[in-house]
Amino acid sequence: MADPTSDFFERLGQPGARRLGNVTASIRIDLDRGKATEHWLLAIDKGNISVSRKNTKADAALHTDKEIFDRLARGEASPLASMLRGLVQAEGDTELIVLFQGLFPAPHNPLSRQASADMKSQPA
């Protein structure tokens, strides 16, 4: 079975992947897996992203459970809503964190899609 988190970070590190404008900074993501913590580090150089598993100081950091991050990586949850609910903790450069959330797939909302489809099918 594929790991959504690993797949997400692998896509970010590929040539031609989405960029973060002209940003040069670093973001560390700490994911709780029971008693262990998994670390991911994004080193951003003029918008280009390289990914490693280093546990080092960064300009911004996110901390959450691995299961929550898997949901974010699959587009099943919103990063902002997850932060507001206290499921994701952020520290450091808030502007960088806002830019980072744009790298996630848009959250899927079947009710919104169905309502939109229903509206399109109604006569004007």
Contacts in CASP RR format, 6 or more apart in sequence:
PFRMAT RR
TARGET T0000
AUTHOR 0000-0000-0000
METHOD contacts of the structure
MODEL  1
MADPTSDFFERLGQPGARRLGNVTASIRIDLDRGKATEHWLLAIDKGNIS
VSRKNTKADAALHTDKEIFDRLARGEASPLASMLRGLVQAEGDTELIVLF
QGLFPAPHNPLSRQASADMKSQPA
3 70 0 8 1.000
4 69 0 8 1.000
4 70 0 8 1.000
4 73 0 8 1.000
4 74 0 8 1.000
5 31 0 8 1.000
5 38 0 8 1.000
5 40 0 8 1.000
5 66 0 8 1.000
5 69 0 8 1.000
5 70 0 8 1.000
5 73 0 8 1.000
7 73 0 8 1.000
8 73 0 8 1.000
8 104 0 8 1.000
9 40 0 8 1.000
9 42 0 8 1.000
9 51 0 8 1.000
10 51 0 8 1.000
11 17 0 8 1.000
12 18 0 8 1.000
12 42 0 8 1.000
12 49 0 8 1.000
12 51 0 8 1.000
12 103 0 8 1.000
13 49 0 8 1.000
13 50 0 8 1.000
13 51 0 8 1.000
17 49 0 8 1.000
18 103 0 8 1.000
19 47 0 8 1.000
19 48 0 8 1.000
19 49 0 8 1.000
20 44 0 8 1.000
20 47 0 8 1.000
20 49 0 8 1.000
20 99 0 8 1.000
20 100 0 8 1.000
20 103 0 8 1.000
21 47 0 8 1.000
21 99 0 8 1.000
22 46 0 8 1.000
22 47 0 8 1.000
23 44 0 8 1.000
23 46 0 8 1.000
23 47 0 8 1.000
23 96 0 8 1.000
23 99 0 8 1.000
24 44 0 8 1.000
24 45 0 8 1.000
24 46 0 8 1.000
24 47 0 8 1.000
25 44 0 8 1.000
25 58 0 8 1.000
25 59 0 8 1.000
25 60 0 8 1.000
25 93 0 8 1.000
25 96 0 8 1.000
26 41 0 8 1.000
26 42 0 8 1.000
26 43 0 8 1.000
26 44 0 8 1.000
26 58 0 8 1.000
26 59 0 8 1.000
26 60 0 8 1.000
27 41 0 8 1.000
27 42 0 8 1.000
27 44 0 8 1.000
27 58 0 8 1.000
27 59 0 8 1.000
27 60 0 8 1.000
27 61 0 8 1.000
27 62 0 8 1.000
27 96 0 8 1.000
27 97 0 8 1.000
27 100 0 8 1.000
28 39 0 8 1.000
28 40 0 8 1.000
28 41 0 8 1.000
28 42 0 8 1.000
28 54 0 8 1.000
28 55 0 8 1.000
28 56 0 8 1.000
28 57 0 8 1.000
28 58 0 8 1.000
28 60 0 8 1.000
28 61 0 8 1.000
28 62 0 8 1.000
29 39 0 8 1.000
29 40 0 8 1.000
29 41 0 8 1.000
29 42 0 8 1.000
29 61 0 8 1.000
29 62 0 8 1.000
29 63 0 8 1.000
29 64 0 8 1.000
29 69 0 8 1.000
30 37 0 8 1.000
30 38 0 8 1.000
30 39 0 8 1.000
30 55 0 8 1.000
30 61 0 8 1.000
30 62 0 8 1.000
30 63 0 8 1.000
30 64 0 8 1.000
31 37 0 8 1.000
31 38 0 8 1.000
31 39 0 8 1.000
31 40 0 8 1.000
31 63 0 8 1.000
31 64 0 8 1.000
31 65 0 8 1.000
31 66 0 8 1.000
31 69 0 8 1.000
32 38 0 8 1.000
32 63 0 8 1.000
32 64 0 8 1.000
32 65 0 8 1.000
32 66 0 8 1.000
33 65 0 8 1.000
33 66 0 8 1.000
38 53 0 8 1.000
38 66 0 8 1.000
39 53 0 8 1.000
39 54 0 8 1.000
39 55 0 8 1.000
40 51 0 8 1.000
40 52 0 8 1.000
40 53 0 8 1.000
41 51 0 8 1.000
41 52 0 8 1.000
41 53 0 8 1.000
41 54 0 8 1.000
41 55 0 8 1.000
41 56 0 8 1.000
41 58 0 8 1.000
42 49 0 8 1.000
42 50 0 8 1.000
42 51 0 8 1.000
42 100 0 8 1.000
43 49 0 8 1.000
43 50 0 8 1.000
43 51 0 8 1.000
43 52 0 8 1.000
59 92 0 8 1.000
59 93 0 8 1.000
59 96 0 8 1.000
60 90 0 8 1.000
60 91 0 8 1.000
60 92 0 8 1.000
60 93 0 8 1.000
60 94 0 8 1.000
60 96 0 8 1.000
60 97 0 8 1.000
60 100 0 8 1.000
61 90 0 8 1.000
61 91 0 8 1.000
61 92 0 8 1.000
62 88 0 8 1.000
62 89 0 8 1.000
62 90 0 8 1.000
62 97 0 8 1.000
62 100 0 8 1.000
63 88 0 8 1.000
63 89 0 8 1.000
63 90 0 8 1.000
63 91 0 8 1.000
64 82 0 8 1.000
64 87 0 8 1.000
64 88 0 8 1.000
64 89 0 8 1.000
65 87 0 8 1.000
68 77 0 8 1.000
68 82 0 8 1.000
68 87 0 8 1.000
68 88 0 8 1.000
71 77 0 8 1.000
72 78 0 8 1.000
72 79 0 8 1.000
72 82 0 8 1.000
72 88 0 8 1.000
72 104 0 8 1.000
73 104 0 8 1.000
73 105 0 8 1.000
74 105 0 8 1.000
75 104 0 8 1.000
75 105 0 8 1.000
75 106 0 8 1.000
75 107 0 8 1.000
75 108 0 8 1.000
76 107 0 8 1.000
76 108 0 8 1.000
77 107 0 8 1.000
78 107 0 8 1.000
79 88 0 8 1.000
79 100 0 8 1.000
79 101 0 8 1.000
79 102 0 8 1.000
79 104 0 8 1.000
80 101 0 8 1.000
81 107 0 8 1.000
82 88 0 8 1.000
83 89 0 8 1.000
83 90 0 8 1.000
90 97 0 8 1.000
END
